[in-house]
Amino acid sequence: MAGDPQADPAGKAVPASLPARLAIAKQLLAAAGNVLAGRNPARRIMSALRRLAGPSGSAASVPANEPGLRIVRRDGLESGTGPVCLFVAYAPDGRPFGHTLSYCASLRRAGARLVLILVTDRSDRDGLDPGPDVADAVLVRENSGYDFAAWADALRHLPDLWGASEIWFANDSVYHSPSLLPGMLERVRASGADVVALTGSAEVAPHFQSYFFVLKAAPDRRAPARGFWDGVRPLADKLQVIRDYEVRQKAVLEAGGLSVEILHPAPQGPGNHLQQDWRGLLAAGFPFVKVELLRDNPFRVDLAGWRPLMEGQGFDVSEIAFHLGTRPSGAAALMELR
């Protein structure tokens, strides 16, 4: 019958709609690209399998907040109007890694109420609550749409957060130094800009990178930001997320009258100075190193001596090494580079 799903030999249905099939094909093509590049394709393959499986989980196991999101706890948000941090972390089996919990705890010690948004591959959207010492609220979300969709969902489900004095956006794509983080946050606090980001990029268009940025504009001046986040939707293509949201955000906010300061602007010319100048940034007191740099080293930069260098700057190298070692394909930094 026209429009019916096509069945595979095992009896599983292939989604009938063309957009759904295209989304699956994109994930499989990305997995093939990872194989050719020598990277682990498991995450892309799992994403394709989830889309093939379609909606899962019984009504009893999945709360009806909204498809894809579950609020586990929010009691820590009931009082206070100070800074709030929306922290997105990938937890494939629902358990966040140790380095993620350490980073969240550091942000809470810095004075932010922390909303931990666990992105998981579990069909029941169950996640481990690390407790009030780490997070003031815990959300669990299906693995779709990347960090921008997770941040947007949190703001839709917890709209009172728009009244916080500041909104910090953070994710687990970086390792952090607890000893260097307070200095960076002091620079953020000292800025008079409406939005403060850490590093810039000139790729595609001038923008700021989204692993950590802060909305400081007063609540009654946040209409441009609210309009931007109200328009964020879960996109399956990572490059489209980067183009439509990460690259576009700075221009949208500035067009709405908000000022943006980037503490470490992008240098002239192509490249990614967050990764290519990681040593120089550390020497300047920068508290982060990208996970991708140590895991994949996509720009083939010199990583020799990363362990003693990062340990000397206050990073927990044992936590970092454990996280890197969870990759079945290994990681660049775990080879002979000591």
Protein Blocks (a to p, Z undefined) as FASTA:
>chain_A
ZZiacddfkopacdfblklmmmmmmmmmmmmmmmmnopafklmmmmmmmmmnopeddfkl
mcckbghiacfbfklmmgcjbdcdddddddfkopacfklmmmmmmmmmnopacddddddf
bfnlpacdebjklpgbdcddddehijmlmmmmmmmmmmmlmmpmbdcdddfkbccdfklm
mmmmmmmmmpcbfbdcfbdcfehiacddfkbccdfbdfklmmmmmmmmmmpccdfblklm
mmmmmmmmmmmmmmnopacddfbacdededjfklmmmmmmmmnopabdcfklmmnomnop
afehklmmmmmnopafklmmmmmmmpmnbpfklmmbZZ
